[in-house]
Amino acid sequence: MDFSPFASRCISKSQSSWHGAILPPASLAVNTKTPDPFIPLDPFIPLVPTVTIKEMAGDIAKAIRWVHDHAGQYGGDPDRIFVMGHSAGVQLAALVCTDDCYLKQEGLSLSIIRGCVPVDGDTYDVPMQIRTVEQRRADIYRRKFGDEASQMDLSPVTHVAKGKFIPRFLILHVAHHPETKAQSQRLATALAEAGISAKAFPAEGKNHTTINADLGLPGDGATEALFEFVRSSLNQ
């Protein structure tokens, strides 16, 4: 699909990183029968150092705006949008679904998002992650996320609050990875304390790659949790 407002800035390579290339909102495998048809969409965006992470989040909001405006042309419903992300894309997806300034810049409200599904992220609370990891990785995070004020601004947990139409969250994570488990529980707790439905789901037997690659496969626990989340979210 052509994101005409910023197509000239798009790239066609994807990896799980803010730097070099990124896979933001993750698409779902389509060979599984689902309660409702999915129309998966993967936007590819400019990356650090060409743009800042804040600008990347702005481009995700532009993609959501495009989906909202054109969903009907593809048999979709602009009021039944779900946002997903894996790895570095998690932080962008969760940020756009908690900090309403990005969608407001596109003339939209968080109320159009029916649910958010971050998949195995470690930067819902950037300062917490920097405190957790070794110096080498901490320095890399600082280069990407900036000073402490910027780190806070780019942390989804900072923006969680009542009355903002923040959508329901299903936070998938590798069951026994200490960083993504702790970050997922941190976000789920912050959302719950603000009265927002949120669940951190530990995916057993997965690693950072397979938790995403296996979404859509029959018998996959994270997939079953995802489909149930979609069903219940659409019935709200």
PATOR-161164 format. One record per residue: residue in three letters; x, y, z of N, C-alpha, C in turn. Coordinates in steps of 0.1 Angstrom, whole numbers, padded with zeros to 4 digits, always signed. Layout:
alaXYZXYZXYZ...
***
This chain:
met+0008-0012+0000+0000+0000+0000+0009+0012+0000asp+0004+0022-0007+0012+0035-0008+0007+0045+0002phe+0016+0048+0012+0013+0058+0022+0017+0071+0015ser+0008+0077+0007+0011+0088-0001+0016+0100+0006pro+0012+0103+0019+0017+0115+0025+0032+0115+0028phe+0037+0103+0029+0052+0103+0032+0058+0091+0025ala+0053+0087+0013+0058+0075+0006+0072+0077+0002ser+0076+0089-0001+0090+0092-0006+0100+0089+0005arg+0096+0089+0018+0105+0087+0029+0105+0073+0034cys+0097+0064+0028+0096+0050+0033+0107+0042+0028ile+0109+0031+0035+0120+0021+0031+0113+0007+0030ser+0120-0002+0024+0114-0015+0022+0121-0027+0029lys+0130-0024+0038+0138-0034+0045+0133-0033+0060ser+0132-0045+0066+0127-0045+0080+0136-0054+0089gln+0139-0049+0101+0145-0056+0111+0139-0051+0124ser+0143-0058+0135+0138-0053+0148+0148-0044+0155ser+0148-0031+0151+0157-0022+0157+0152-0008+0153trp+0156+0002+0162+0153+0016+0158+0163+0021+0148his+0174+0014+0148+0186+0019+0140+0188+0011+0128gly+0187+0017+0116+0190+0010+0103+0177+0005+0097ala+0168-0002+0104+0155-0006+0098+0147-0011+0109ile+0134-0011+0107+0124-0014+0118+0112-0021+0112leu+0106-0030+0120+0093-0036+0117+0084-0030+0128pro+0077-0019+0125+0067-0015+0135+0054-0023+0134pro+0042-0018+0136+0030-0027+0138+0031-0040+0130ala+0032-0051+0137+0034-0064+0131+0022-0069+0124ser+0023-0076+0113+0012-0082+0106+0010-0096+0112leu-0002-0101+0110-0006-0114+0116-0007-0124+0104ala-0002-0136+0107-0003-0146+0097-0017-0148+0093val-0020-0151+0080-0034-0151+0075-0039-0165+0072asn-0032-0175+0075-0037-0189+0072-0045-0195+0083thr-0048-0187+0093-0056-0192+0104-0070-0187+0104lys-0080-0195+0106-0093-0190+0107-0095-0181+0119thr-0101-0169+0117-0102-0160+0128-0117-0156+0129pro-0121-0151+0141-0135-0147+0142-0139-0135+0133asp-0130-0127+0129-0132-0116+0120-0121-0116+0111pro-0123-0111+0098-0111-0111+0089-0102-0099+0093phe-0089-0102+0092-0079-0092+0094-0074-0087+0081ile-0071-0074+0081-0064-0068+0070-0050-0063+0075pro-0040-0071+0075-0027-0067+0081-0020-0057+0073leu-0013-0048+0079-0006-0037+0073+0007-0035+0080asp+0018-0035+0072+0031-0032+0078+0037-0020+0072pro+0037-0008+0079+0043+0004+0074+0058+0003+0076phe+0066+0007+0066+0080+0008+0067+0084+0023+0068ile+0093+0027+0077+0095+0041+0080+0109+0044+0081pro+0113+0057+0080+0127+0062+0081+0132+0059+0096leu+0145+0057+0097+0150+0053+0110+0161+0062+0115val+0165+0060+0128+0176+0066+0134+0189+0062+0126pro+0198+0071+0122+0199+0085+0126+0192+0095+0116thr+0185+0089+0106+0179+0098+0096+0168+0107+0103val+0161+0100+0112+0150+0107+0120+0152+0103+0134thr+0145+0110+0143+0145+0107+0157+0134+0097+0160ile+0134+0091+0172+0124+0081+0175+0110+0088+0176lys+0110+0101+0181+0098+0108+0182+0092+0110+0168glu+0101+0113+0158+0096+0114+0144+0091+0101+0139met+0097+0090+0143+0093+0077+0139+0079+0074+0144ala+0076+0078+0156+0063+0076+0162+0053+0085+0154gly+0057+0097+0150+0048+0105+0142+0045+0098+0129asp+0054+0091+0123+0051+0084+0110+0042+0072+0113ile+0043+0066+0124+0033+0055+0127+0019+0061+0128ala+0018+0073+0134+0005+0080+0135+0000+0083+0121lys+0009+0087+0112+0005+0090+0098-0001+0077+0092ala+0006+0066+0094+0001+0053+0089-0013+0050+0094ile-0015+0052+0107-0028+0050+0113-0039+0059+0106arg-0035+0071+0104-0044+0081+0097-0048+0075+0083trp-0038+0070+0076-0040+0065+0063-0050+0053+0064val-0047+0044+0073-0056+0033+0075-0070+0037+0078his-0072+0047+0087-0085+0052+0091-0092+0058+0079asp-0085+0065+0070-0091+0071+0059-0094+0062+0047his-0086+0051+0046-0088+0042+0034-0092+0028+0038ala-0095+0025+0050-0099+0011+0054-0111+0006+0046gly-0121+0015+0044-0133+0011+0036-0130+0006+0022gln-0119+0011+0016-0116+0007+0002-0111-0007+0002tyr-0107-0013+0013-0102-0026+0014-0111-0035+0022gly-0123-0031+0024-0132-0039+0032-0130-0038+0047gly-0123-0029+0051-0120-0027+0066-0129-0017+0072asp-0129-0017+0085-0137-0008+0094-0128+0002+0101pro-0129+0015+0098-0120+0025+0104-0122+0026+0119asp-0132+0020+0125-0134+0021+0139-0131+0007+0146arg-0124-0001+0138-0119-0014+0144-0105-0016+0141ile-0097-0007+0145-0082-0007+0143-0075-0013+0155phe-0066-0022+0153-0057-0027+0163-0043-0024+0159val-0035-0020+0169-0021-0016+0166-0012-0027+0173met-0003-0033+0165+0007-0042+0171+0021-0038+0168gly+0030-0043+0175+0044-0041+0172+0053-0051+0179his+0064-0054+0173+0073-0064+0178+0087-0058+0180ser+0094-0061+0191+0107-0057+0194+0107-0041+0195ala+0116-0035+0187+0116-0020+0187+0103-0014+0183gly+0095-0021+0174+0082-0016+0171+0072-0016+0182val+0075-0024+0193+0067-0024+0205+0066-0010+0211gln+0078-0004+0213+0078+0009+0219+0071+0020+0211leu+0072+0019+0198+0064+0029+0189+0049+0026+0190ala+0045+0014+0189+0031+0010+0190+0025+0015+0203ala+0032+0011+0214+0027+0014+0227+0027+0029+0230leu+0037+0036+0225+0038+0051+0227+0026+0058+0219val+0024+0054+0207+0013+0060+0199-0001+0057+0206cys-0002+0046+0213-0014+0042+0219-0016+0047+0233thr-0006+0054+0238-0007+0060+0252-0005+0076+0251asp+0004+0080+0243+0006+0095+0242-0003+0100+0230asp-0014+0106+0234-0023+0110+0224-0019+0122+0215cys-0007+0128+0217-0003+0139+0209+0000+0135+0195tyr+0004+0122+0192+0007+0118+0179-0005+0117+0170leu-0016+0111+0175-0028+0110+0167-0035+0123+0166lys-0034+0131+0177-0040+0145+0176-0034+0153+0165gln-0021+0151+0163-0014+0159+0152-0020+0154+0138glu-0026+0143+0137-0032+0138+0125-0047+0140+0125gly-0052+0147+0135-0067+0150+0136-0075+0139+0141leu-0069+0129+0148-0075+0117+0153-0075+0116+0168ser-0083+0108+0174-0083+0105+0188-0079+0091+0191leu-0074+0088+0203-0071+0074+0206-0084+0065+0206ser-0095+0071+0206-0108+0064+0207-0110+0055+0194ile-0102+0058+0183-0104+0049+0171-0096+0036+0172ile-0088+0035+0183-0080+0023+0184-0087+0013+0194arg-0090+0001+0189-0098-0008+0197-0089-0016+0206gly-0076-0018+0203-0067-0025+0211-0053-0024+0207cys-0044-0026+0216-0029-0025+0213-0023-0038+0218val-0014-0044+0209-0008-0057+0213+0007-0055+0211pro+0014-0051+0221+0029-0051+0220+0035-0065+0222val+0045-0068+0214+0050-0082+0214+0065-0081+0218asp+0068-0084+0230+0081-0086+0236+0090-0074+0235gly+0086-0063+0242+0094-0051+0242+0101-0049+0255asp+0112-0040+0254+0120-0038+0266+0121-0023+0269thr+0113-0015+0263+0114+0000+0265+0101+0007+0268tyr+0092+0000+0275+0079+0007+0279+0083+0018+0290asp+0094+0015+0297+0099+0025+0307+0114+0026+0304val+0118+0035+0296+0132+0036+0291+0142+0038+0302pro+0140+0047+0312+0149+0049+0323+0151+0036+0331met+0140+0029+0333+0141+0016+0340+0150+0006+0332gln+0149+0006+0319+0157-0003+0311+0172+0001+0312ile+0174+0013+0311+0188+0018+0312+0195+0015+0325arg+0187+0016+0336+0192+0012+0349+0195-0003+0350thr+0188-0011+0342+0188-0025+0343+0200-0032+0336val+0204-0026+0325+0213-0033+0316+0228-0028+0319glu+0237-0035+0313+0251-0032+0314+0255-0019+0307gln+0266-0013+0310+0270+0000+0306+0270+0002+0291arg+0275-0008+0284+0275-0008+0269+0262-0006+0263arg+0252-0014+0268+0238-0013+0262+0232+0000+0267ala+0234+0004+0279+0229+0016+0285+0233+0028+0276asp+0245+0028+0272+0250+0039+0263+0243+0039+0250ile+0240+0027+0245+0233+0027+0232+0219+0032+0233tyr+0212+0028+0244+0199+0034+0246+0199+0049+0248arg+0209+0054+0254+0210+0069+0256+0212+0076+0243arg+0220+0070+0234+0222+0076+0221+0209+0076+0213lys+0201+0066+0215+0189+0066+0207+0177+0074+0213phe+0177+0074+0227+0165+0080+0233+0168+0093+0239gly+0181+0098+0239+0184+0111+0244+0186+0112+0259asp+0185+0125+0264+0187+0127+0278+0175+0122+0286glu+0176+0124+0299+0165+0118+0308+0151+0123+0305ala+0150+0136+0302+0137+0141+0299+0131+0135+0286ser+0140+0133+0276+0136+0126+0264+0132+0112+0266gln+0140+0105+0274+0137+0091+0277+0124+0090+0284met+0120+0099+0293+0107+0098+0299+0096+0101+0289asp+0098+0111+0280+0088+0114+0271+0085+0103+0261leu+0096+0095+0258+0094+0084+0248+0091+0071+0255ser+0088+0071+0268+0084+0059+0275+0068+0059+0276pro+0062+0048+0271+0048+0047+0271+0042+0049+0285val+0049+0043+0296+0043+0044+0309+0041+0058+0314thr+0049+0067+0309+0048+0082+0313+0035+0087+0310his+0029+0083+0299+0017+0089+0294+0004+0082+0297val+0005+0071+0305-0007+0064+0309-0015+0073+0319ala-0028+0075+0316-0036+0083+0325-0051+0080+0322lys-0059+0083+0331-0074+0081+0329-0079+0092+0319gly-0090+0089+0313-0097+0099+0305-0091+0103+0292lys-0082+0095+0286-0075+0098+0274-0080+0088+0262phe-0089+0079+0265-0094+0069+0256-0082+0059+0252ile-0073+0057+0261-0063+0047+0259-0069+0034+0257pro-0066+0026+0246-0073+0013+0244-0068+0002+0253arg-0075-0009+0252-0071-0021+0260-0058-0026+0255phe-0050-0032+0263-0037-0038+0260-0036-0053+0263leu-0031-0060+0253-0026-0073+0255-0011-0073+0253ile-0003-0075+0263+0012-0074+0262+0018-0088+0262leu+0022-0092+0250+0028-0105+0249+0043-0104+0252his+0048-0114+0259+0063-0114+0261+0068-0128+0263val+0081-0130+0260+0087-0143+0263+0087-0146+0278ala+0082-0158+0281+0078-0161+0295+0090-0158+0305his+0102-0162+0302+0113-0162+0312+0124-0152+0308his+0121-0143+0300+0132-0133+0297+0131-0122+0307pro+0141-0119+0315+0139-0110+0327+0136-0096+0322glu+0142-0091+0311+0139-0077+0308+0125-0075+0302thr+0122-0083+0292+0108-0081+0286+0097-0084+0295lys+0100-0094+0304+0090-0098+0314+0087-0086+0324ala+0098-0080+0329+0097-0069+0338+0091-0057+0332gln+0095-0054+0320+0089-0042+0313+0074-0045+0310ser+0070-0057+0306+0056-0060+0303+0048-0058+0316gln+0053-0063+0327+0046-0062+0339+0045-0048+0344arg+0055-0040+0341+0055-0026+0345+0044-0018+0337leu+0043-0021+0324+0033-0014+0316+0019-0019+0320ala+0017-0032+0322+0004-0037+0326+0000-0031+0339thr+0009-0030+0349+0005-0024+0362+0001-0010+0360ala+0009-0002+0353+0006+0012+0351-0008+0014+0344leu-0011+0006+0334-0024+0007+0328-0035+0003+0337ala-0033-0008+0345-0044-0012+0354-0046-0002+0365glu-0036+0005+0370-0038+0015+0380-0045+0027+0375ala-0045+0029+0362-0053+0040+0356-0067+0035+0351gly-0070+0023+0355-0084+0018+0351-0085+0013+0337ile-0074+0010+0331-0074+0005+0317-0071-0010+0316ser-0080-0017+0309-0078-0031+0308-0065-0035+0302ala-0057-0043+0309-0044-0047+0304-0040-0060+0310lys-0034-0069+0301-0029-0082+0306-0015-0084+0300ala-0006-0089+0308+0007-0093+0303+0007-0108+0302phe+0009-0113+0290+0008-0127+0287+0021-0133+0285pro+0026-0143+0294+0039-0149+0292+0038-0161+0282ala+0045-0160+0271+0045-0170+0261+0056-0180+0264glu+0051-0192+0268+0061-0203+0271+0067-0209+0259gly+0080-0213+0261+0087-0220+0250+0090-0211+0238lys+0090-0198+0240+0094-0189+0229+0106-0181+0231asn+0112-0176+0221+0123-0167+0222+0118-0154+0215his+0127-0144+0215+0123-0131+0209+0119-0132+0195thr+0124-0141+0187+0121-0142+0173+0108-0150+0171thr+0107-0162+0178+0096-0171+0175+0083-0166+0181ile+0083-0158+0192+0070-0153+0197+0063-0145+0187asn+0070-0138+0178+0064-0130+0167+0062-0139+0155ala+0072-0147+0151+0071-0155+0139+0059-0165+0139asp+0056-0170+0151+0046-0180+0153+0032-0175+0154leu+0030-0162+0155+0017-0156+0156+0009-0160+0144gly-0003-0166+0146-0011-0171+0136-0011-0186+0134leu-0002-0193+0140-0001-0207+0138-0011-0214+0147pro-0017-0225+0142-0026-0233+0151-0019-0238+0163gly-0026-0237+0174-0021-0243+0187-0011-0234+0194asp-0008-0222+0188+0001-0213+0195-0006-0206+0206gly+0000-0206+0218-0007-0200+0229-0009-0185+0228ala+0002-0178+0223+0001-0164+0222-0010-0160+0211thr-0011-0168+0201-0021-0166+0191-0035-0167+0196glu-0037-0178+0204-0050-0180+0211-0054-0168+0220ala-0044-0163+0227-0046-0152+0236-0049-0139+0228leu-0042-0138+0216-0045-0126+0208-0059-0127+0202phe-0063-0138+0197-0076-0139+0191-0087-0137+0201glu-0085-0142+0213-0095-0139+0223-0096-0125+0227phe-0084-0118+0227-0083-0104+0230-0091-0096+0219val-0089-0100+0207-0096-0093+0196-0111-0095+0197arg-0115-0107+0200-0130-0110+0201-0136-0101+0212ser-0129-0102+0224-0135-0094+0235-0135-0079+0233ser-0124-0074+0226-0123-0060+0224-0134-0055+0214leu-0137-0064+0204-0147-0060+0195-0161-0060+0201asn-0163-0068+0212-0176-0069+0218-0178-0058+0229gln-0168-0050+0232-0169-0039+0242-0179-0029+0238
***
